[in-house]
Amino acid sequence: MACEKLNNTQTQLSTTQEEFKATKRKLQQELKGTKRKLQKELKETKRKLEEKVNSLEKRLMHIPRVPQTWKITDFSEVMKRSKSGEKTEIKSAPFYDHGYKFRLSLYPNGETAGENTHVSIFFTIMKGENDAILSWPFCKKLTFTLIDQQEDPNDRKNITDFFTADEEKFKGSFMRPVEDENLGFGFPAFVSHNELKERRYIADDTIFIQVQVSQPQ
């Protein structure tokens, strides 16, 4: 009798173990299936989000921006150091506009054709994080403005000049950068030293220069 009960118990135990193993295998398979499904859904969600982000970035790159503004303080000291040859060039912090990264360079005492008579300004395209999805060569219209700081905006006579970066001989400056930055391009005779004194282009020893990046007409 005892042997029979023991055999029955062993049989039940063996059956339970088999059922447990079968249930375990089933759960593992279901878990793997659920994991694969979640990974697939996550991958698809990620792809859709990346597409939306890229689409938004491309749209933002073509929206007209407000001008980027460069504020230069202690301008009398900047000019003094430039004339002495101690520091002939100053550089702005990098800007991003239409997805492109660039900076401005100012030569207070002039460069090349503007040396000793004018303030020279140059635009330099830098290697940026969006370069792989941008159009090259860079062919936007660039408008430079020295702000007249009259209190009444209606009385201001800003000094403005512009160029469109599509001229064949300057393409080296506007191709996708290979080094950290390209060769700069701009205006050696942007504003004369005499013009600077005519109105409130310098106020509180500060000047403001703006650059607008826009689509060519």
GILIN-V611898 format. One record per residue. N is the residue number from 1. SS is DSSP state (H for helix, E for strand, L for the rest). OMEGA is omega in whole degrees, -180 to 180 (999 if undefined). BURIAL is b if it has 24 or more other ideal C-beta (glycine too) atoms within 12 Angstrom, else e. Layout:
N|SS|OMEGA|BURIAL, N|SS|OMEGA|BURIAL
//
This chain:
1|L|180|e, 2|H|179|e, 3|H|-180|e, 4|H|178|e, 5|H|180|e, 6|H|179|e, 7|H|179|e, 8|H|180|e, 9|H|180|e, 10|H|179|e, 11|H|179|e, 12|H|180|e, 13|H|180|e, 14|H|179|e, 15|H|180|e, 16|H|179|e, 17|H|179|e, 18|H|178|e, 19|H|179|e, 20|H|179|e, 21|H|180|e, 22|H|179|e, 23|H|179|e, 24|H|179|e, 25|H|180|e, 26|H|180|e, 27|H|179|e, 28|H|178|e, 29|H|178|e, 30|H|179|e, 31|H|178|e, 32|H|179|e, 33|H|179|e, 34|H|179|e, 35|H|179|e, 36|H|-180|e, 37|H|180|e, 38|H|178|e, 39|H|179|e, 40|H|179|e, 41|H|179|e, 42|H|179|e, 43|H|180|e, 44|H|178|e, 45|H|178|e, 46|H|180|e, 47|H|-180|e, 48|H|179|e, 49|H|179|e, 50|H|178|e, 51|H|180|e, 52|H|179|e, 53|H|179|e, 54|H|179|e, 55|H|179|e, 56|H|179|e, 57|H|-180|e, 58|H|178|e, 59|H|-179|e, 60|H|-179|e, 61|H|-177|b, 62|L|175|e, 63|L|178|e, 64|L|-178|e, 65|L|169|b, 66|L|-179|e, 67|L|172|b, 68|E|-174|b, 69|E|177|e, 70|E|179|b, 71|E|-179|e, 72|E|-179|b, 73|L|-179|e, 74|L|-172|e, 75|H|179|b, 76|H|178|e, 77|H|177|e, 78|H|179|b, 79|H|-180|b, 80|H|-180|e, 81|H|178|e, 82|H|-179|b, 83|H|180|e, 84|H|-178|e, 85|L|-179|e, 86|L|178|e, 87|L|-173|e, 88|L|-176|b, 89|L|169|b, 90|E|-175|b, 91|E|176|b, 92|L|168|b, 93|L|179|e, 94|L|175|e, 95|E|166|b, 96|E|177|e, 97|E|-175|b, 98|L|179|b, 99|L|-178|b, 100|E|176|b, 101|E|-180|b, 102|E|173|b, 103|E|176|b, 104|E|174|b, 105|E|179|b, 106|E|173|b, 107|E|-175|b, 108|L|180|b, 109|L|174|b, 110|L|180|b, 111|L|-178|b, 112|H|-175|e, 113|H|-178|e, 114|H|-174|b, 115|L|178|e, 116|L|-177|e, 117|L|-173|e, 118|E|166|b, 119|E|180|b, 120|E|178|b, 121|E|-177|b, 122|E|-180|b, 123|E|-177|b, 124|E|176|b, 125|E|-177|b, 126|E|175|b, 127|L|-176|e, 128|L|-175|b, 129|L|-179|e, 130|L|-170|b, 131|H|-175|b, 132|H|-177|e, 133|H|180|e, 134|L|176|b, 135|L|178|e, 136|L|0|b, 137|L|174|b, 138|L|-176|b, 139|L|178|b, 140|L|172|b, 141|E|-179|e, 142|E|-180|b, 143|E|180|b, 144|E|-178|b, 145|E|169|b, 146|E|-173|b, 147|L|170|b, 148|L|-172|b, 149|L|172|b, 150|L|-178|e, 151|L|178|e, 152|L|-179|e, 153|H|-180|e, 154|H|-178|e, 155|H|-177|e, 156|L|175|e, 157|L|-179|e, 158|L|175|b, 159|E|-174|b, 160|E|172|e, 161|E|-176|b, 162|E|170|b, 163|E|176|b, 164|E|-173|e, 165|L|179|b, 166|L|-179|e, 167|L|-171|e, 168|H|-174|e, 169|H|-180|e, 170|H|-174|b, 171|H|179|e, 172|H|180|e, 173|H|-170|b, 174|H|175|b, 175|L|177|b, 176|L|-176|b, 177|L|174|b, 178|L|174|e, 179|L|-179|e, 180|L|179|e, 181|E|179|b, 182|L|173|b, 183|L|-178|e, 184|L|178|b, 185|E|-180|b, 186|E|-172|b, 187|E|177|b, 188|E|-179|b, 189|E|-176|e, 190|E|178|b, 191|E|-178|b, 192|E|177|e, 193|H|178|b, 194|H|179|e, 195|H|-179|e, 196|H|-175|b, 197|L|-172|e, 198|L|-179|e, 199|L|-177|e, 200|L|174|b, 201|L|173|b, 202|L|178|b, 203|E|-175|e, 204|L|179|e, 205|L|-177|e, 206|E|172|e, 207|E|178|b, 208|E|176|b, 209|E|179|b, 210|E|173|b, 211|E|179|b, 212|E|175|b, 213|E|-176|b, 214|E|177|b, 215|L|177|e, 216|L|-180|e, 217|L|999|e
//
